[in-house]
Amino acid sequence: MEPLPLSRGSYEGTYKLIGGQVSLDFVNTISWPGTVKEHDWLTPIGNFLVWALHAGVIDKPQFDDLQAYPNDKFQGEMKQILEIRATLAHVLRPFASGKDPSPGAVHHFNELVHKASFSRYIHPSTLKWSWADPGTIINIASPIIWNAALVVTEIDRARVNSCPGCQWIFHDTSRNRRRRWCDMEDCGSRDKALRYYHRKKS
Ligand SMILES: [Zn+2]
C-alpha cells in the first residue's frame, strides 16, 4: 500500500489509509498514540486537506477551492477538527479494543453526530444521501463523523480491531476474519522479523 504524500518534517514513518473506514483512518492520523514514537499527521495543517482528498472526503475541485481558505480561519477551525478527532478517538479506540467508551465520550460523540446531520441531504435527482459542498474546513468533518456513527452502530464489533504493533485501528473485511496487522509490510513484517530473530537465538 502506497503512503500518502503528507508533509512529515523529520519524522521517519509513513501514513497509509489502512482503516477501511474513513473515520478509522482519521483517528489513525496520530501514529503510535501514547508512545514515544507518537506523531500527529495533521501538523502542518495543510496535511488535513491532502488527507481529506486522498481519503475521498473531498474531491479535487473542492480541494482546489479550499487552497484559497484564509489562513487565520483555517488555524481556528483546525482546533475544532483536532477536538473532533479526539472525541472520535475516545469512542473508536476502545470500540476497536473490545472495551466500552465512556458515557461522556459517547455524549460528545452524539453532539457531533447531531451537528453533522445538518449537512446531509437527499439529492434531488439521484434520491441518494449526499453531503453539502463543505465550503469550510470544519464542514469536512461531517461525513467523517457520520461514518464513525455507522462503524459503531452497523459494523460487527469483532471486525473492528487495533494493530498490536502501532495501535492503528481498522475494519477487518477479510473472509476468515484473520487480519491482525495494520499492514503486513509494516507491523506484520516487523513481527515476522522479530520472531525469526528469537527463533535463531534459541
Ligand atoms: Zn501497525
Boltz pocket constraint, residues with backbone or C-beta under 6 A from the ligand:
constraints:
  - pocket:
      binder: B
      contacts: [[A, 163], [A, 164], [A, 165], [A, 166], [A, 167], [A, 168], [A, 181], [A, 182], [A, 183], [A, 186], [A, 187], [A, 188]]
      max_distance: 6.0
